[in-house]
């Protein structure tokens, strides 16, 4: 018998409380980890922190800005700060796990989290594709055979969160980091094999080119190089990339280089000329100009400020 298709609204209304902030304690009466298993829809809202959502049972529709996507058990979404989103389902048994992720936690464990390429896919690449297209995403999901193990992790986080004492706060943070690493490892393993074999689907095009930029930012890279990599014309690739990321491929590459340069300026005493070369800039003068455009500070000023803050 053919399954009856669900009808869903084109868009959702705004929530009566459309914005949540980590600075407002009353916004977190349910805690930092919980299940939504009440009535739907969850109306459109945003917040000033990252939030992990995982469908653990049933089916729903995920709305993000002016786009919407189907979602089923195992599908996961990372909601970036200030991103309007909501959910709709005609099955009130649909269960959705929520995990609020503090920005300072991401900063404290950045080195450990960045070890997994899947972390960038989870936090940056997939959310931007999801916001750019209807019914098109990287389909990041937990396989059916692994879902029960992850649900156990979710349950444990919820139990720890309910206790609310200082020792348990530390345990909650560590458990959150472990969960993110576990998810990122799962994503990394999936795309390590598929990125070399997929056809020119959205995930292949974006993953192939962004991964290449991440791994080769020291080298000279052109839009022509990237377009040839995914068998597209330069003009079509440029338009496609900009539509997804709202920035050009070269601007995206520049952000990668600036991020690596900032890290080196903050954590090493290497000469600025050396850092410029190591991060893919023509020379120190070129690096200084680009860095100041991006940060409103010269590299030397940025280094001094970073070192003073760390004392």
Order of alpha helices (4+ residues) and beta strands (2+ residues): beta-beta-beta-beta-beta-beta-beta-beta-beta-alpha-alpha-alpha-alpha-alpha-alpha-alpha-alpha-alpha-alpha-alpha-alpha-alpha
